[in-house]
């Protein structure tokens, strides 16, 4: 396994690991109670296993999923992939990375979520995304060599302190949805899929295939082997983080009154748990640490999505340059991140489930 494979694997890990992936596991750990292990293993199965399978299958053809779906029907290939790329790209997932990053990094620090603050933040955020994505070959090195190590260092620091602070007896808390090993497995299975990484794998597969090709590899079998190894590296990192955060969440105690208060204020339980872990472990510095983790997680995911969508549309409409697509999709994402994102998310969820 060479250095390039490790860099590609780290890049794949980083672009899969968004803020949503950070929030789901501790929430699952808290809710599952005594049925934590069947729940978290099922979560890993669909939250990591399906995306890994999706990335690897995309390497069976030199053209990735474009070539695979063309064998079914060229029309089906275009319609299906356009729907996927637009939905998980500029019309939904990319704008959400900016708004989520703002809400979990800037808002707790400056204590405001004003439209002006969001606009200023999103302009800076997407300027960085634009810089990283204009040269897709360099993006892999920049994320794999620089951003991913920073992301891993910060999140491991939070996890280690979380184990120290909340590593006692498991919480007796468990929701009504977790009443047996079977229901625990079922809930974890569904929540792992709802990370939507299985769908994103179709988009991210092309990044990995192109990155492997850029190292000079041309034979299909070698491309497949290198992609599979990069996928295993990414899967190992994700598995460690998911299980660790889930375990910490399972050992935290949150009163029923606090849960009702969070629900009344429409606050996400997973976000509260992460904030508590960071705050308990590192005090005032904890919110900055969590902010760095979320910002890096969102930024790397946004870059992966922008590159994937731009490369795909450039492949089917090559008269428009790749860089032009990057500018257009980044601009659309900037607008949607500031205007009516809640409605965009609301309308996109049924589409995602259909896809």
matplotlib code that plots the C-alpha trace (Angstrom):
import matplotlib.pyplot as plt

x = [0.0, 1.7, 1.6, -0.9, -3.4, -3.2, -3.7, -6.7, -8.1, -7.8, -9.5, -12.4, -12.7, -12.8, -15.4, -17.7, -17.4, -19.8, -21.4, -24.4, -22.1, -20.8, -24.3, -26.0, -23.8, -24.0, -27.7, -28.0, -25.9, -28.1, -31.4, -30.4, -29.7, -29.0, -29.3, -26.3, -24.2, -26.8, -27.8, -24.3, -23.2, -26.3, -25.5, -22.0, -23.3, -25.4, -23.6, -20.2, -20.7, -23.1, -20.9, -17.8, -19.6, -20.8, -17.3, -15.8, -18.6, -18.0, -14.5, -15.6, -15.9, -13.2, -16.0, -17.3, -21.1, -21.5, -20.2, -22.1, -25.5, -24.9, -25.1, -28.6, -29.6, -27.8, -31.1, -31.5, -27.9, -28.2, -31.6, -30.7, -27.2, -28.3, -31.1, -28.6, -25.8, -28.1, -29.9, -26.8, -25.0, -26.0, -29.7, -29.4, -26.2, -23.6, -25.7, -26.4, -22.7, -22.4, -25.4, -24.6, -21.0, -22.3, -24.8, -22.3, -19.1, -20.0, -23.3, -22.1, -19.1, -20.6, -24.1, -25.9, -27.4, -28.2, -28.6, -25.7, -23.4, -24.5, -23.8, -20.3, -19.5, -20.9, -18.9, -15.7, -16.7, -17.4, -14.3, -12.2, -14.3, -13.7, -10.0, -9.8, -12.0, -10.7, -7.8, -9.4, -6.0, -4.6, -7.7, -7.0, -3.5, -4.8, -7.5, -5.7, -2.4, -3.5, -7.2, -7.8, -4.9, -6.2, -9.7, -8.5, -6.3, -9.1, -11.8, -9.5, -8.7, -12.4, -13.0, -10.2, -11.4, -15.0, -13.9, -12.3, -15.3, -18.2, -16.6, -18.5, -21.6, -23.9, -26.9, -30.2, -31.9, -33.4, -36.4, -39.4, -38.1, -35.4, -37.1, -35.1, -32.0, -34.0, -35.5, -32.1, -30.6, -33.5, -33.2, -29.4, -29.8, -32.3, -30.3, -27.1, -28.8, -30.2, -26.7, -27.2, -23.6, -24.8, -26.1, -23.1, -20.8, -22.0, -20.7, -17.5, -16.6, -15.5, -13.2, -11.4, -11.2, -9.9, -7.4, -6.1, -5.8, -3.9, -1.1, -0.6, -2.7, -4.7, -5.6, -9.2, -8.1, -5.5, -7.9, -10.4, -7.7, -6.4, -10.0, -10.9, -7.8, -8.6, -12.2, -11.0, -8.8, -11.8, -14.1, -11.7, -11.5, -15.3, -15.9, -13.6, -15.2, -18.8, -18.4, -16.4, -19.0, -21.8, -20.2, -19.7, -23.3, -24.5, -22.7, -24.0, -27.0, -29.5, -32.6, -36.1, -36.7, -33.7, -34.8, -38.3, -36.6, -34.5, -37.6, -39.5, -36.8, -36.4, -32.7, -30.9, -30.1, -26.9, -25.7, -26.4, -24.4, -21.4, -21.4, -21.6, -18.7, -16.5, -17.5, -17.1, -13.7, -12.2, -14.3, -14.6, -12.0, -14.4, -16.7, -13.8, -12.5, -16.0, -16.2, -12.9, -14.1, -17.5, -15.9, -13.3, -15.9, -18.3, -15.6, -14.2, -17.6, -18.5, -15.3, -16.0, -19.5, -18.5, -15.8, -18.0, -20.9, -18.7, -16.7, -19.9, -21.6, -18.3, -18.3, -21.8, -21.6, -17.8, -18.3, -18.6, -15.3, -14.9, -13.9, -17.1, -19.2, -17.3, -18.1, -21.8, -22.4, -20.5, -22.6, -25.9, -24.9, -23.9, -27.4, -29.3, -27.2, -28.6, -32.1, -34.8, -32.6, -35.2, -37.7, -35.0, -34.2, -37.9, -38.6, -35.4, -36.0, -38.7, -36.5, -33.5, -35.7, -36.9, -33.4]
y = [0.0, 3.2, 6.8, 7.8, 5.2, 6.5, 10.1, 9.1, 7.1, 10.0, 12.3, 9.8, 9.7, 13.4, 14.0, 11.3, 12.6, 15.6, 17.3, 15.0, 12.0, 13.7, 14.2, 10.8, 8.4, 10.0, 10.5, 6.8, 5.8, 7.8, 6.5, 2.8, 2.3, -1.4, -2.2, -0.1, -2.7, -4.2, -0.6, 0.8, -2.3, -1.9, 1.8, 0.9, -1.6, 0.9, 4.1, 2.7, -0.7, 0.6, 3.6, 1.5, -0.9, 2.0, 3.4, 0.0, -0.9, 2.5, 1.3, -1.7, 0.5, 3.0, 5.6, 4.8, 4.8, 6.6, 3.5, 1.1, 2.9, 3.3, -0.5, -0.3, 2.7, 5.9, 7.8, 6.2, 7.0, 10.7, 11.2, 9.2, 10.7, 14.3, 13.9, 12.5, 15.0, 18.0, 16.8, 15.9, 18.9, 22.5, 22.1, 20.5, 19.0, 21.7, 24.7, 22.6, 22.2, 26.0, 26.6, 23.7, 24.9, 28.4, 27.3, 25.0, 27.2, 30.9, 31.1, 29.7, 32.0, 35.3, 34.5, 35.6, 34.0, 37.2, 37.0, 39.4, 37.2, 34.2, 36.0, 37.1, 33.6, 31.8, 34.1, 33.3, 29.6, 29.2, 31.3, 28.6, 25.8, 27.5, 27.7, 24.0, 22.8, 24.8, 22.3, 18.8, 17.0, 19.3, 19.1, 15.4, 16.3, 19.4, 17.5, 14.2, 15.7, 18.8, 19.0, 15.3, 15.1, 18.3, 16.8, 13.6, 15.3, 17.5, 14.8, 12.2, 14.8, 15.2, 11.5, 10.7, 13.3, 12.0, 8.5, 9.9, 12.0, 9.7, 6.2, 4.9, 2.7, 2.8, 5.1, 3.4, 5.8, 4.3, 5.4, 3.3, 2.5, 0.3, -2.5, -5.5, -6.6, -6.7, -3.2, -1.9, -3.4, -2.1, 1.5, 1.5, 0.1, 2.8, 5.7, 4.6, 4.8, 8.2, 9.7, 9.5, 8.4, 5.5, 7.9, 10.2, 7.2, 7.3, 10.8, 10.3, 7.2, 9.2, 11.3, 8.2, 6.6, 9.9, 10.3, 6.7, 7.3, 10.5, 8.4, 6.7, 3.6, 2.6, -1.1, -1.7, -4.4, -2.1, 0.8, -1.4, -2.7, 0.8, 2.1, -0.8, -0.2, 3.5, 2.7, 0.3, 3.1, 5.5, 2.9, 2.1, 5.8, 6.2, 3.0, 4.1, 7.5, 6.3, 3.6, 5.9, 8.7, 6.3, 4.7, 8.0, 9.0, 5.7, 6.5, 10.0, 10.9, 13.4, 14.0, 13.7, 17.3, 18.3, 16.2, 17.8, 21.3, 20.5, 19.2, 22.3, 24.6, 22.4, 21.7, 18.6, 16.2, 15.0, 18.6, 19.1, 15.9, 17.0, 20.4, 18.8, 16.4, 19.3, 21.7, 19.1, 18.1, 21.4, 24.1, 27.4, 26.1, 23.1, 25.2, 26.3, 22.7, 21.5, 24.4, 23.4, 19.8, 20.8, 23.4, 21.0, 18.2, 20.4, 22.0, 18.7, 17.3, 20.5, 20.2, 16.6, 17.4, 20.4, 18.5, 15.4, 17.5, 19.6, 16.7, 14.9, 17.8, 18.5, 14.9, 15.1, 18.7, 19.2, 22.5, 24.2, 24.0, 22.2, 25.5, 27.2, 24.5, 24.9, 28.7, 28.1, 25.4, 27.2, 30.4, 28.5, 26.9, 30.3, 31.7, 28.8, 28.8, 32.2, 32.0, 29.6, 26.6, 25.1, 24.9, 23.4, 20.7, 20.0, 19.6, 17.6, 14.8, 13.0, 13.2, 11.7, 8.9, 8.1, 8.2]
z = [0.0, -1.2, 0.1, -2.6, -1.5, 2.1, 0.9, -1.2, 1.7, 4.1, 1.5, 1.1, 4.9, 5.2, 2.4, 3.9, 7.4, 7.5, 10.5, 10.3, 10.8, 13.9, 15.4, 14.7, 16.7, 20.2, 19.8, 18.8, 21.8, 24.2, 22.7, 22.4, 26.2, 26.9, 23.1, 22.1, 20.5, 18.0, 17.2, 16.6, 14.6, 12.4, 12.0, 10.9, 8.4, 6.5, 7.4, 6.4, 4.7, 2.0, 1.2, 1.0, -1.3, -3.4, -3.8, -4.7, -7.2, -8.9, -9.8, -11.7, -14.8, -16.1, -16.3, -12.9, -12.5, -15.8, -17.6, -15.3, -15.8, -19.5, -19.8, -18.4, -20.6, -21.5, -20.8, -17.4, -16.6, -17.4, -15.7, -12.6, -12.1, -12.8, -10.1, -7.6, -8.3, -8.1, -5.0, -2.9, -4.5, -4.9, -4.3, -0.8, 0.7, -0.2, 1.2, 4.3, 5.1, 5.2, 7.4, 9.7, 10.1, 10.9, 13.5, 15.3, 15.0, 14.8, 16.6, 19.9, 19.9, 18.8, 20.3, 17.2, 14.1, 12.2, 8.4, 8.0, 10.1, 8.1, 4.8, 5.8, 7.1, 4.0, 1.6, 3.4, 3.6, -0.1, -1.0, 0.7, -1.0, -4.4, -3.8, -2.9, -5.8, -8.8, -9.1, -8.4, -8.5, -5.9, -3.8, -3.0, -1.7, 0.2, 2.0, 2.4, 3.5, 5.4, 6.4, 7.3, 9.8, 11.4, 11.6, 13.1, 15.7, 16.9, 17.0, 18.7, 21.4, 22.1, 22.0, 24.5, 27.0, 26.4, 27.4, 30.5, 31.5, 30.6, 30.6, 33.7, 33.7, 30.7, 31.0, 31.7, 29.4, 26.3, 24.2, 23.4, 20.0, 21.5, 23.3, 22.1, 20.2, 17.0, 17.4, 18.3, 15.1, 13.0, 14.4, 13.8, 10.3, 9.3, 10.9, 9.3, 5.9, 6.7, 6.8, 3.0, 2.5, 0.5, -2.2, -1.8, -2.5, -6.2, -6.4, -4.4, -6.3, -9.3, -7.2, -6.0, -9.5, -11.0, -8.2, -8.7, -12.5, -11.8, -10.2, -13.5, -13.0, -16.1, -15.7, -14.5, -12.0, -10.5, -10.3, -8.5, -6.0, -5.2, -4.8, -2.5, -0.3, -0.1, 0.8, 3.6, 5.1, 5.1, 6.5, 9.4, 10.4, 10.2, 12.2, 15.0, 15.3, 15.0, 17.7, 20.0, 19.9, 20.2, 23.2, 24.9, 24.2, 25.6, 28.9, 29.2, 31.5, 30.3, 32.4, 30.9, 31.7, 29.6, 26.7, 26.8, 26.9, 23.9, 22.0, 23.0, 21.6, 18.5, 19.4, 18.1, 20.9, 19.1, 18.9, 22.7, 23.5, 21.4, 23.0, 26.5, 25.7, 24.4, 27.2, 30.0, 28.7, 27.7, 29.3, 27.4, 24.8, 24.1, 22.0, 19.8, 19.5, 18.5, 16.1, 14.4, 14.1, 12.5, 10.2, 8.9, 8.5, 6.6, 4.5, 3.3, 2.5, 0.6, -1.5, -2.3, -3.4, -5.5, -7.3, -7.9, -9.3, -11.5, -12.9, -13.7, -15.6, -17.4, -18.6, -20.1, -21.2, -22.0, -23.9, -20.5, -18.6, -15.2, -13.5, -14.9, -13.3, -10.0, -10.0, -10.9, -8.3, -5.6, -6.4, -6.2, -2.9, -1.5, -2.4, -1.0, 2.2, 2.9, 1.5, 2.7, 3.4, 5.7, 2.8, 0.5, 3.1, 3.6, -0.1, -0.7, 1.9, -0.1, -3.2, -1.3, 0.0, -3.6, -4.9]

ax = plt.figure().add_subplot(projection="3d")
ax.plot(x, y, z, "-o")
ax.set_aspect("equal")
plt.show()
